[in-house]
Amino acid sequence: ARHAWTFAGSGSFRFRGGAAPAFEITRITPDQGDNTGDVTVTLTGSRLTRDTVVELVAVTGTVYAVADVQFSDTQRLAATFHMARDGVPQGFYSVRARDHG
């Protein structure tokens, strides 16, 4: 099991048991775009790393685009999809993030 530290006061800390947060995406903004150029979305979540891969996936499971990722911190990153370059047709897609870090 993993454990977390909670800092209290000036320089002191106390131990708090518990599991570390899981890798997850809790928010994607904006939630729509067009397919005539580039679309950049911000992913908010937990345990994101420089190795996080972000993909645009059709309902059929086809991966249409892999984003260029700009890592900010473990809770936020920007993902740019090149919609026109990658030939992404109009439609509804899921954004999938995966990480091995």
C-alpha positions in Angstrom: 0.0 0.0 0.0 1.1 3.5 -0.6 1.1 6.2 2.0 0.8 10.0 2.0 2.4 12.7 4.1 0.4 15.6 5.4 2.3 18.7 6.3 1.0 20.6 9.4 2.5 23.8 10.8 6.0 25.1 10.1 8.1 22.3 8.9 6.5 19.5 10.9 4.5 16.6 9.3 2.3 13.7 10.4 1.8 10.4 8.7 -1.5 9.6 7.1 -2.1 6.1 5.7 -4.0 5.5 2.5 -3.8 4.7 -1.1 -2.2 7.1 -3.6 -4.7 8.5 -6.1 -5.2 6.4 -9.2 -4.3 7.5 -12.8 -7.4 9.1 -14.1 -8.8 11.9 -16.2 -11.5 13.9 -14.5 -12.1 16.7 -17.0 -11.4 17.6 -20.6 -11.9 21.1 -21.9 -13.0 22.2 -24.4 -15.3 19.2 -25.1 -15.7 19.9 -28.8 -13.8 21.2 -31.8 -13.7 21.1 -35.6 -11.7 18.9 -38.0 -10.3 21.7 -40.2 -7.0 22.3 -38.3 -5.5 21.7 -34.9 -7.5 21.3 -31.7 -5.9 21.6 -28.3 -7.6 20.3 -25.2 -6.6 20.4 -21.5 -6.8 17.2 -19.5 -7.2 17.5 -15.8 -6.8 14.4 -13.5 -4.3 12.7 -11.3 -0.9 10.9 -11.7 -0.3 12.3 -15.2 3.3 12.1 -16.4 5.5 13.1 -19.3 4.9 9.6 -20.7 1.1 10.1 -20.8 -0.2 9.3 -24.3 -3.5 10.9 -25.5 -5.5 9.5 -28.4 -8.7 10.3 -30.3 -10.8 7.2 -30.6 -13.9 6.6 -32.7 -16.9 4.5 -31.4 -15.6 1.6 -33.6 -12.3 1.6 -31.6 -10.3 3.1 -34.4 -7.6 5.5 -33.2 -7.7 8.5 -35.5 -5.1 10.8 -33.9 -2.4 10.7 -31.3 -1.9 14.1 -29.7 1.3 16.1 -29.2 1.3 16.4 -25.4 2.6 19.4 -23.4 3.0 18.2 -19.8 2.3 20.8 -17.1 2.2 18.8 -13.9 0.8 15.6 -12.5 -2.7 17.0 -12.6 -2.8 18.8 -15.9 -1.5 18.5 -19.5 -2.4 20.0 -22.9 -3.0 17.7 -25.9 -3.0 19.0 -29.5 -4.7 16.9 -32.1 -3.8 17.6 -35.8 -7.3 17.0 -37.2 -6.8 18.0 -40.8 -3.3 16.5 -41.1 -4.4 13.2 -39.7 -7.6 13.1 -41.8 -10.0 12.9 -38.9 -13.6 12.8 -40.2 -16.5 14.6 -38.5 -18.1 12.5 -35.8 -18.1 11.6 -32.1 -14.9 10.5 -30.4 -13.5 9.6 -27.1 -10.3 11.0 -25.7 -8.3 8.1 -24.3 -5.2 8.7 -22.0 -2.9 6.0 -21.0 0.3 6.0 -19.1 2.9 3.5 -18.0 4.7 5.8 -15.6 
